[in-house]
Amino acid sequence: MTDSPADSNSDGRALVWGGPTYRWGARLAGRYSGSTRRFLRVALLITVTWVPLLVLSANSGRVLGGVTVPFLRDPEAFGRFLFVLPVLELAQIAVALSLSVQTRQFIESGVIPVREQPRFKAALVGAIRVRAAALPEGVMLVLCFALPIFTRIGLGYSTGDSSWERLGPTITLAGWWHTLISLPIMYFFLLRWIWVFALWSWFLFRVSRLDLELTPTHPDRTGGLGFVGWGAVGFATVLMAFSAFFSAGFADEILHRSGSLDSLKYHVAIFVVGGLVMLHIPLLAFSGLLSRCRFKGLLEFGALVWRYDRAFEAKWLIKPSEVKAENMLGSPDIQALASIAECYDHIDRMWPILFDPKAVAVLVVAALIPMIPLLATKVPLGEIFMKLGEMLV
């Protein structure tokens, strides 16, 4: 599968591989293969955002010393430009694949009946059209340049710090590049992913308004929509990148601003819980359908159970003398009675929301992995890995 919008204009991939900036990047490296193109994008991002900061800091003698926070001892500069940006770029692969599979599965599973497929396709095309528009990304670009200028120049953020970025009120050359180039690129990637998720959420909301054909006896306990609940895992890499973004800030608080790991544990917990909630809020749009499917299933299947119970009782309990003893052994009637009761119990335990415990576990791990380096501020990193090794052995 190639990362080209040309082959993704009819499914969820276009929500990721779309927009003016993506098309511009695709043309920039259009003659290269998919894997080479992705490598070039990552290399270009690092070259534009991190390498100039290193060079300018080296020229001013602020790489390893000379100031309170030299460049190579700033966790934000490392974490955000050497990890977060590349992960946000490479996350397109996983998210595009996930959205593509989900949009196809809606049709192939039969959840979207034939009569509703035109409305389903219209909802998808509408989301793709908005994603391809230039205005949203233009607004994002303006915000991304305005925010660091306002906070670092207008409000004087970090004024008084002795660092590679600034000496008191004086901004260094590296600080100017950080403010005008590196941070706007970082913010743009973060906002663009929020925009993609918002469009996917809008699309799911429109799908939830369709007359879906859900099956109350489906093994996924969500009427056949279990693939949508598991689909939240597709954003795990994006969640990991956001977690690393905040983790770098937390590490800076601990190392250079007298913060403590104990005081930041609540920030970590709020981020993890908040991330999980945000990823699952769009799925609440299907709760009404699931509740109605469960209620209707209990009524219809309950009536079926009642009729079967009456027939079973009439045959085996009211006139047991007319039934030969050998006919009772291995009778399918008794096995069917147990099966029909199990089906009714299965409907009764349907989830009222699209919730997949395994997906939640994956997302929690993705959110917590970038937080592990925070432990290294109090415990040597080598000791952490030794303990992990002992647990595995």
C-alpha positions as CSV (number, residue, x, y, z in Angstrom):
1,M,0.0,0.0,0.0
2,T,1.4,3.4,-1.0
3,D,1.0,6.5,1.0
4,S,-0.6,8.4,-1.9
5,P,-3.9,10.2,-1.9
6,A,-4.5,9.0,-5.4
7,D,-5.5,5.5,-4.1
8,S,-7.3,6.6,-1.0
9,N,-9.9,9.1,-2.1
10,S,-12.8,6.6,-1.5
11,D,-12.1,5.5,2.1
12,G,-10.8,6.7,5.4
13,R,-7.2,7.0,4.3
14,A,-8.1,10.3,2.6
15,L,-8.8,11.9,6.0
16,V,-5.1,11.3,6.8
17,W,-3.5,11.5,3.4
18,G,-5.2,14.7,2.4
19,G,-5.0,18.5,2.8
20,P,-2.8,21.1,1.2
21,T,0.3,20.4,3.3
22,Y,0.2,16.7,2.6
23,R,-0.2,17.2,-1.1
24,W,2.7,19.7,-1.1
25,G,4.9,17.1,0.8
26,A,3.9,14.4,-1.6
27,R,4.9,16.4,-4.6
28,L,8.2,17.3,-2.9
29,A,9.2,13.7,-2.7
30,G,6.9,12.3,-5.4
31,R,9.6,10.4,-7.3
32,Y,10.5,8.3,-4.3
33,S,8.9,5.1,-3.0
34,G,6.6,5.1,0.0
35,S,9.2,4.0,2.6
36,T,11.9,6.3,1.2
37,R,9.4,9.1,1.1
38,R,8.6,8.7,4.7
39,F,12.3,8.6,5.7
40,L,12.9,11.8,3.8
41,R,10.0,13.5,5.5
42,V,11.3,12.5,9.0
43,A,14.9,13.5,8.0
44,L,13.6,16.9,6.7
45,L,11.6,17.6,9.9
46,I,14.7,16.9,12.1
47,T,16.9,18.9,9.8
48,V,14.6,22.0,9.9
49,T,13.6,21.9,13.5
50,W,16.4,20.4,15.6
51,V,19.7,20.6,13.7
52,P,19.6,24.5,13.4
53,L,19.1,24.7,17.2
54,L,22.1,22.5,17.7
55,V,24.3,24.5,15.3
56,L,23.3,27.9,16.6
57,S,23.7,26.8,20.2
58,A,27.2,25.4,19.4
59,N,28.2,28.6,17.8
60,S,27.3,30.5,21.0
61,G,28.9,28.0,23.3
62,R,25.6,26.8,24.9
63,V,25.6,23.1,23.9
64,L,27.0,21.5,27.0
65,G,27.6,24.5,29.3
66,G,27.9,28.2,29.6
67,V,24.3,28.5,30.8
68,T,22.0,26.9,33.4
69,V,20.2,24.8,30.8
70,P,22.5,24.0,27.8
71,F,21.0,22.6,24.7
72,L,22.0,19.0,25.1
73,R,20.6,18.9,28.6
74,D,17.1,20.2,27.6
75,P,14.7,17.3,27.5
76,E,12.1,19.3,25.6
77,A,14.5,19.9,22.7
78,F,15.3,16.2,22.5
79,G,11.9,14.7,23.1
80,R,9.8,17.0,21.0
81,F,11.9,17.3,17.9
82,L,13.7,14.0,17.8
83,F,10.8,11.8,19.0
84,V,7.4,13.5,18.9
85,L,7.7,15.0,15.4
86,P,8.9,11.7,13.7
87,V,6.2,9.7,15.5
88,L,3.5,12.2,14.4
89,E,4.7,11.8,10.8
90,L,5.0,8.0,10.9
91,A,1.6,7.7,12.7
92,Q,0.0,8.4,9.3
93,I,0.6,4.8,8.4
94,A,-1.2,3.2,11.3
95,V,-4.1,5.7,11.4
96,A,-4.7,5.6,7.6
97,L,-4.8,1.8,7.6
98,S,-7.2,1.8,10.6
99,L,-9.6,4.3,9.1
100,S,-9.5,2.5,5.8
101,V,-10.3,-0.9,7.3
102,Q,-13.2,0.6,9.4
103,T,-14.8,2.4,6.5
104,R,-14.7,-0.8,4.4
105,Q,-15.9,-3.0,7.2
106,F,-19.0,-0.9,7.6
107,I,-20.1,-1.9,4.2
108,E,-18.7,-5.5,4.0
109,S,-20.1,-6.5,7.4
110,G,-23.6,-5.6,6.4
111,V,-24.0,-3.1,9.2
112,I,-24.8,-0.4,6.6
113,P,-27.8,-1.8,4.6
114,V,-27.9,-1.2,0.9
115,R,-30.6,1.5,1.3
116,E,-28.3,3.5,3.6
117,Q,-25.1,3.2,1.6
118,P,-25.6,6.4,-0.4
119,R,-25.9,8.4,2.8
120,F,-22.9,6.6,4.2
121,K,-20.8,7.4,1.2
122,A,-22.1,11.0,1.2
123,A,-20.9,11.4,4.9
124,L,-17.5,10.0,4.0
125,V,-17.1,12.2,0.9
126,G,-18.2,15.2,2.9
127,A,-15.5,14.6,5.6
128,I,-12.9,14.1,2.9
129,R,-13.9,17.3,1.1
130,V,-13.5,19.3,4.3
131,R,-10.1,17.6,5.0
132,A,-8.9,18.7,1.5
133,A,-9.9,22.3,2.0
134,A,-7.2,24.9,2.4
135,L,-8.9,27.2,4.9
136,P,-8.6,24.9,8.0
137,E,-4.9,24.3,7.5
138,G,-4.4,28.0,6.8
139,V,-6.0,28.9,10.1
140,M,-3.9,26.3,11.8
141,L,-0.7,27.8,10.4
142,V,-1.6,31.3,11.5
143,L,-2.3,30.0,15.1
144,C,0.9,27.9,15.1
145,F,3.0,31.0,14.3
146,A,1.0,33.3,16.6
147,L,1.1,31.1,19.7
148,P,4.9,30.9,20.3
149,I,5.3,34.6,19.3
150,F,2.6,35.6,21.8
151,T,3.9,33.4,24.7
152,R,7.6,33.8,24.2
153,I,7.9,37.4,23.0
154,G,4.6,39.0,24.1
155,L,4.3,37.4,27.5
156,G,8.0,36.7,28.0
157,Y,7.6,33.0,28.8
158,S,10.7,31.7,30.5
159,T,12.1,35.2,31.0
160,G,14.9,35.0,33.5
161,D,16.0,31.5,32.6
162,S,19.7,31.1,31.7
163,S,19.4,28.7,28.8
164,W,20.4,28.1,25.2
165,E,17.1,29.7,24.2
166,R,17.4,33.0,26.1
167,L,19.5,34.9,28.6
168,G,17.0,36.8,30.7
169,P,14.9,39.0,28.4
170,T,17.4,38.5,25.5
171,I,16.4,35.8,23.0
172,T,19.4,34.0,21.4
173,L,19.6,33.1,17.7
174,A,18.7,29.6,18.6
175,G,15.8,30.9,20.6
176,W,14.5,32.9,17.6
177,W,14.7,29.8,15.4
178,H,12.9,27.8,18.1
179,T,10.2,30.5,18.3
180,L,9.7,31.2,14.6
181,I,10.4,27.8,12.9
182,S,10.7,24.8,15.2
183,L,7.7,25.4,17.5
184,P,5.3,26.4,14.8
185,I,6.0,23.2,12.9
186,M,5.6,21.2,16.1
187,Y,2.3,22.9,16.9
188,F,1.0,22.4,13.3
189,F,1.5,18.7,13.4
190,L,-0.3,18.5,16.8
191,L,-3.2,20.6,15.6
192,R,-3.4,18.7,12.3
193,W,-3.9,15.4,14.1
194,I,-6.5,17.0,16.3
195,W,-8.3,18.1,13.1
196,V,-8.1,14.6,11.6
197,F,-9.6,13.1,14.8
198,A,-12.3,15.8,14.8
199,L,-13.3,15.0,11.2
200,W,-13.3,11.2,11.9
201,S,-15.5,11.9,15.0
202,W,-17.9,14.0,12.8
203,F,-18.0,11.1,10.3
204,L,-18.9,8.6,13.0
205,F,-21.6,10.8,14.3
206,R,-23.2,11.0,10.9
207,V,-22.9,7.2,10.5
208,S,-24.6,6.8,13.9
209,R,-27.6,8.7,12.5
210,L,-28.2,6.0,9.8
211,D,-30.6,3.1,10.1
212,L,-27.9,0.5,10.9
213,E,-28.7,-3.2,10.9
214,L,-27.3,-4.3,14.3
215,T,-27.4,-7.9,15.5
216,P,-28.1,-8.3,19.2
217,T,-26.6,-11.9,19.3
218,H,-23.3,-10.8,17.7
219,P,-20.4,-12.2,19.7
220,D,-18.7,-8.8,20.0
221,R,-21.6,-7.8,22.3
222,T,-21.9,-4.5,20.4
223,G,-24.3,-5.6,17.7
224,G,-21.5,-6.0,15.1
225,L,-19.8,-2.7,15.8
226,G,-16.9,-4.1,17.7
227,F,-14.5,-3.2,15.0
228,V,-15.2,0.5,15.6
229,G,-14.4,0.1,19.3
230,W,-11.1,-1.7,18.5
231,G,-10.4,1.0,15.9
232,A,-9.5,3.5,18.6
233,V,-6.2,1.6,18.8
234,G,-5.4,3.2,15.4
235,F,-4.7,6.4,17.2
236,A,-2.4,4.8,19.8
237,T,0.8,6.2,18.0
238,V,-0.7,9.7,18.0
239,L,-1.6,9.4,21.7
240,M,2.0,8.2,22.4
241,A,3.3,11.3,20.6
242,F,1.1,13.6,22.6
243,S,2.2,11.8,25.8
244,A,5.9,12.3,24.8
245,F,5.2,16.0,24.2
246,F,3.9,16.5,27.7
247,S,6.4,14.1,29.2
248,A,9.3,16.3,27.9
249,G,7.7,19.3,29.6
250,F,7.3,17.3,32.8
251,A,11.0,16.3,32.7
252,D,12.0,19.9,32.2
253,E,10.0,20.8,35.3
254,I,11.7,18.1,37.4
255,L,15.3,18.7,36.1
256,H,15.4,22.5,35.8
257,R,12.4,24.1,37.6
258,S,12.4,22.4,41.0
259,G,9.4,20.1,40.2
260,S,9.0,16.7,41.7
261,L,7.9,13.4,40.3
262,D,5.5,13.0,43.1
263,S,3.8,16.3,42.4
264,L,3.5,15.5,38.7
265,K,1.9,12.1,39.1
266,Y,-1.5,13.7,39.1
267,H,-0.7,15.5,35.9
268,V,0.2,12.1,34.3
269,A,-3.0,10.5,35.6
270,I,-5.1,13.3,34.3
271,F,-3.5,13.1,30.9
272,V,-3.9,9.3,30.6
273,V,-7.5,9.4,31.7
274,G,-8.3,12.4,29.6
275,G,-6.7,10.9,26.5
276,L,-8.8,7.7,26.9
277,V,-12.0,9.7,27.4
278,M,-11.3,11.9,24.4
279,L,-10.7,8.9,22.1
280,H,-13.9,7.3,23.2
281,I,-16.3,10.3,23.2
282,P,-17.1,9.9,19.5
283,L,-18.1,6.3,20.1
284,L,-20.9,7.5,22.5
285,A,-22.8,8.5,19.4
286,F,-23.7,4.8,18.9
287,S,-24.9,4.3,22.5
288,G,-28.5,5.0,21.5
289,L,-28.4,2.5,18.7
290,L,-26.8,-0.1,21.0
291,S,-29.4,0.5,23.8
292,R,-32.3,0.1,21.3
293,C,-30.7,-3.0,19.8
294,R,-30.3,-4.6,23.2
295,F,-33.9,-3.7,24.3
296,K,-35.4,-4.9,21.0
297,G,-33.3,-8.1,21.2
298,L,-34.5,-8.8,24.8
299,L,-38.1,-8.4,23.8
300,E,-38.0,-10.5,20.6
301,F,-35.7,-13.2,21.9
302,G,-37.6,-13.2,25.2
303,A,-40.8,-14.0,23.3
304,L,-38.9,-16.8,21.4
305,V,-37.6,-18.2,24.7
306,W,-41.1,-18.1,26.2
307,R,-42.5,-20.1,23.2
308,Y,-39.7,-22.6,23.4
309,D,-40.1,-23.0,27.1
310,R,-43.8,-23.7,26.8
311,A,-43.3,-26.3,24.0
312,F,-40.5,-27.9,26.1
313,E,-42.7,-28.0,29.2
314,A,-45.6,-29.5,27.2
315,K,-43.4,-32.2,25.8
316,W,-41.2,-33.2,28.7
317,L,-42.9,-32.1,31.9
318,I,-46.7,-32.2,31.4
319,K,-46.8,-35.6,29.8
320,P,-43.5,-37.3,30.7
321,S,-45.1,-40.8,30.6
322,E,-45.6,-40.6,26.8
323,V,-41.9,-40.0,26.2
324,K,-39.7,-43.1,26.1
325,A,-36.7,-43.0,28.5
326,E,-34.2,-43.7,25.8
327,N,-35.4,-40.7,23.8
328,M,-34.3,-38.4,26.6
329,L,-30.7,-39.4,26.3
330,G,-28.9,-36.9,24.0
331,S,-32.1,-35.2,23.1
332,P,-31.4,-32.0,21.1
333,D,-34.4,-30.4,22.9
334,I,-32.4,-30.2,26.1
335,Q,-29.3,-29.0,24.4
336,A,-31.3,-26.3,22.6
337,L,-32.9,-25.2,25.9
338,A,-29.4,-24.5,27.3
339,S,-28.3,-22.8,24.1
340,I,-31.3,-20.5,23.8
341,A,-30.8,-19.5,27.5
342,E,-27.2,-18.7,26.8
343,C,-28.2,-16.5,23.8
344,Y,-30.6,-14.6,25.9
345,D,-27.9,-14.0,28.5
346,H,-25.5,-12.9,25.8
347,I,-28.0,-10.2,24.7
348,D,-28.6,-9.1,28.3
349,R,-24.9,-8.5,28.6
350,M,-24.5,-6.3,25.5
351,W,-22.3,-3.2,26.1
352,P,-24.3,0.1,26.1
353,I,-21.2,1.8,24.6
354,L,-18.5,0.8,22.1
355,F,-15.9,-0.3,24.6
356,D,-13.1,-2.8,24.0
357,P,-11.1,-3.6,27.1
358,K,-8.1,-4.8,25.0
359,A,-8.1,-1.6,23.1
360,V,-8.2,0.4,26.3
361,A,-5.2,-1.6,27.6
362,V,-3.2,-0.8,24.4
363,L,-4.0,2.9,24.6
364,V,-3.0,3.0,28.3
365,V,0.4,1.4,27.5
366,A,0.9,3.8,24.6
367,A,0.2,6.8,26.9
368,L,2.4,5.6,29.7
369,I,5.5,4.5,27.7
370,P,6.7,8.1,27.1
371,M,6.3,8.8,30.8
372,I,8.9,6.1,31.8
373,P,11.9,8.5,31.3
374,L,10.4,10.6,34.1
375,L,11.5,7.8,36.5
376,A,15.0,8.3,35.3
377,T,15.0,11.8,36.9
378,K,14.9,10.0,40.3
379,V,16.1,6.5,39.5
380,P,19.1,5.7,37.2
381,L,17.8,4.5,33.8
382,G,20.1,1.5,33.9
383,E,18.5,0.4,37.2
384,I,15.0,0.7,35.7
385,F,15.9,-1.6,32.8
386,M,17.6,-4.1,35.2
387,K,14.4,-4.2,37.3
388,L,12.3,-4.7,34.1
389,G,14.6,-7.5,33.1
390,E,14.3,-9.2,36.4
391,M,10.5,-9.1,36.1
392,L,10.6,-10.6,32.7
393,V,12.9,-13.4,33.8
